[in-house]
Amino acid sequence: MKKYIPIILSLLLVKFIIQWFGNSNYGFHRDELLHLSASEHLDWGFMEFPPFIAVLGKLSYWLFDYSLLGVRLFPTFAGIAILLLCCLIAIELGGKSKAMLLSGICILAFLPFYRNHTLFQPVAFDQLFWTFGFYCIIKFINSQNKKFLIFLGITLGLGVMNKYTMLIWAFGVFFGLFFYQKGNLFKNRWLYISALISLLIFLPNLIWQIQNESPILKHWQALRENQLHEINPLAFGLEQLNFPFTLIISLFGLIALLTDNDLKKYRAVGVASMVIFFTMWLLNAKAYYVFAIYPVLFASGAVKIEGILSKKPIWVYVIAFVTLASSVYFIPEATPLLPIEKFVTYKNLEEKNGRIELTGDYADMFGWKEQVKLVDSVYQSLDPKEKKNCVLWAENYGEAGALKILGKDYNLPNPISRHGSFWIWGYGNKDADVWISLGNEKPAVDHVFEEVKLVKIITHKYAIEEENRIPLYVCRRPKVDIEKWWKAYEEHIFD
């Protein structure tokens, strides 16, 4: 193992450097602001996701005080761990140095991972738990050591506490294990002890869901109605073709796991990967949900290619070079390595009507600071009595998250929003004298208040379209019962 350490460390260092330089550019993404806001309301569950990401958010606050670079170290370290596990899996599957190198190169070349390992979202940790789960299965097959079944149970439990797609991983593994020693593992009591451990870890969130009328089901329903129904099933498969070199290696790995005599004892992993992929496809899931199966397939593919080219090993290096070289130019599209002006030049973007249209993720990193600064200027213009009785009402969780997290620098009051988890955190002071409304359109504020004053229409050169030309109002004299008005919106919190 010692002889592999220099290769592994070199790959990890490259991954870390690229992510490090991308992490500090632009600003927080709206989803990151939501996850950090959840850390201010720690609970066993939230409307959109389980509690794991919120716990990490609280840890980031304790360690880094919500600094952009500090917060994003968490998904970066998850990405580094995935790369390490990919290399270790290649070794466990019988690969040598070239297979390990090629498997690590696949992680570096797979462009979606740069985005996933930049943003503070559950996705990076979901990929980590899936990869570590496969590693535990392979280690158990090789060693028959029951501790890896225990690790598997812990991984599954923590994985479900991070993202519910871990259940689909477990579904695939369940079917896959029937192809390991004809399902004899299901006679092993340690597998059921492992399952019990998973359940005990996940149980608090399950109880929370029951107590709160299963909001995650309502969220999934809203996703199906607003996003997933628009996904063309063919597009799910075609999305995998966007990364042809890594795809080819992963297909080598899948075929090897299913048919190769040298890897036949790991067939359960190949079957699990197939079941996971097609389950996601049938559920009309977003394409990136399934990217978490790729690390184990990269490792098995690299082992197979190394075996095929054992008499011409130079070609493994050629494949590794071509795989990585084909992705290098596109890395700034996946993680913000370039300052925004250079990125605009790099992408040949043109300014139209004072705006430059960025990709969704990058556009969602702009405008928040300006919104918070403007809200603060209005808040500071109030007299001391009004400041004590002021509510900040944001239209969506991005705006509310910005006021919550970035507003700490201005000592702004806690914001409210009727969007997602912010709804369950309440409406604040229903008897407030002044409400500062951010992003809510005029019909919405007119419905609630008798006195409404437009302060400014907020624009931003790079912000996403829905955060451009949003209104900022100062509102007084509510004409509805705030508590009833808030409760009546429950059916629309995911709109």
Order of alpha helices (4+ residues) and beta strands (2+ residues): alpha-alpha-alpha-alpha-alpha-alpha-alpha-alpha-alpha-alpha-alpha-alpha-alpha-alpha-alpha-alpha-alpha-alpha-alpha-alpha-alpha-beta-alpha-beta-alpha-beta-alpha-beta-beta-alpha
